[in-house]
Amino acid sequence: MRILFFGLLILLGFLLRAQAPLSDLQKEGEWVLMMSPGLACPVVDGVGLIRPLSAGTGAFLIQSSGRRSILSGSSWAAFQVFWACNLTFTCLPGGRAGRSFFEAQWNMERIQAPDAWAFATGGQTALGDQIVVAVMDDGFDLEHPELVGNLWTNTAESQGLPLLDEDQNGYTDDVQGWNFDDSTPILPVRSHGTAVLGILGARGNNDAGIAGVNWEVQMLPMVVRTIGDIIEAYEYCFQLRKKYNQSQGAEGAYIVATNASLGFNKVFCSDFPSLEAIFDSLGHAGVLSVGATANGHWDVDVEGDIPTSCRSDYMIAVTNADFYDEKNEEAAFGLESIDLAAPGGSPDEGVYTIAPGDYDQSFGGTSASSPHVAGAVALLYSIPSVPFAQMAKASPRETALLVRDAILGGVDSLFTFHGLTATGGRLNLFRSVLYLHGALQPIGLDDPGQYADRRRLIRVFPNPLFSGQPIQVVYGSRDLEPVTLHLFNALGQRVAQVSATPEAFAGQVISLPTSNLAPGTYWVVLENGIGPIAEKVIVY
């Protein structure tokens, strides 16, 4: 029997984002027990099981008198036990934006969201699957006009009777999310979570208020307060997506991303491998986990952070890019741990989003950065490509990794982030869409972004060929702009010309006719606007 982690009792009260007395951080008498999956929670006098948190990773919430001696005995020596301490949410509070709705949304222009919206605005996949993003936070204004219609509804519960657990998932009446802090479907109204939802998925194109990264998307709100809550919330998401996969969409939810604008300061995820296992389990089901790093100027590679030091392939760690595309001075960094930056800003120059009962809030910090990326993940799943939607259903793990590659491969490389993040760049939603376009081409490239970064000849075939055989030209085009191809003979005479406009998510291939051509040497030439790009072909 392989036991998870070492025989240590670890107190986590000091791991929060903000400094506070230990007595303010602890939940008195509550502990999280981590053990190998499949093992039953040990029975020990003076210790009671409150509830399982994650069956897949062997996490339980237990209760004792709070005396360390009870949990230090030989019965617990093989397990990882730590205090169920409170999370801190990674916002920088600001005031009213005081600007017009459109002018204030500098963040959307910065990530080229309007260009991306020309291809996809979120909501559904090309096969009609309703895209869901789960958001863990402190509370939400679910009746805000910009959110109504963009919140996930559990139809199994909404169409049933009150006080009955119709879907038998252990969460009675979880019609629209769950409060893991109070074990109730009633979610408190809070500014932080409302602002996060607004960035991710405030309704767009409705002639009112602001627009989120997704104009339409189903957001699943979950209230968490302790590390036990967040483990249970991730398990809740995993079970919903697992059920969706197994039922071919008849049950569960098509969750593609989670957002966590919260965490614990200066602790390494490697000390708690069970957390990385949770992210891996979600990833295998098709869910990417997006997390905000700390609001503090330190190197996560050296000093740690949860969740952004977690090395799962399915975790995306985000730091804060301010209005000037520089790292905000109150944001953590890490060449290995932090993947990219996204707009966040300072309290006074934060991103523009909603507040409870209001449209006007400047919201800064890494809490604002993370939902841009989680929203980008969701929007990429909505691209109008049936082959991609089919791949996402048939191969959820591989598709999640492809989407992660598109997010990281599409960044705007900025010298201000070189050496501070793994990509050295800031989120660019449009370029991530184009990355997916390139990845879906019949001829694969190590860097799919080459299909849309500039005009280029990628492949000319067959070569040599017989007269009458068309020449197939695979080409690149900056931002899917129109291109013109010419075919010249050895005397410099043009013998064929074809113009084309690339179609998003379709093959970038042009066919040049060669009928009645004499044998000889010819040149395929692509107009570049600066100088021609040419490749020699031989015709027999």
Secondary structure, DSSP 8 states (H G I E B T S, - for coil): ---SS-S-EE--TT-BSS---HHHH--TTEEEEE--TT-----BTTBEEEEEEETTTTEEEEE--S-TTGGGSGGGTTSEEEE--B-EE--B------S-HHHH-HHHHHTTHHHHHTT--SSB-TT--BEEEEEEES---TT-TTTTTSB---HHHHTS-TT--TT-SS-TT-SS-EETTTTBS-----HHHHHHHHHHH---SSSSS---SSSS-EEEEEE--BHHHHHHHHHHHHHHHHHHHHTTTSSS-EEEEEEE-EEEES--GGG-HHHHHHHHHHHHHT-EEEEE--SSSSBHHHH-EETTT---TTEEEEEEE-TTSSB-TT--B-TTT--EEEE---STT-EEEEETTEEEEEEBSHHHHHHHHHHHHHHHTTSS-HHHHHHHHH-HHHHHHHHHHHHHHT-EE-GGGBTTBSS-EE--HHHHHHHHHHHTSSS--SSGGGGTTS-EEEEEESSSB-TTS-EEEEEE-GGG--EEEEEEETTS-EEEEEEE---TTS--EEEE--TT--SEEEEEEE--SSS-EEEEEEE-
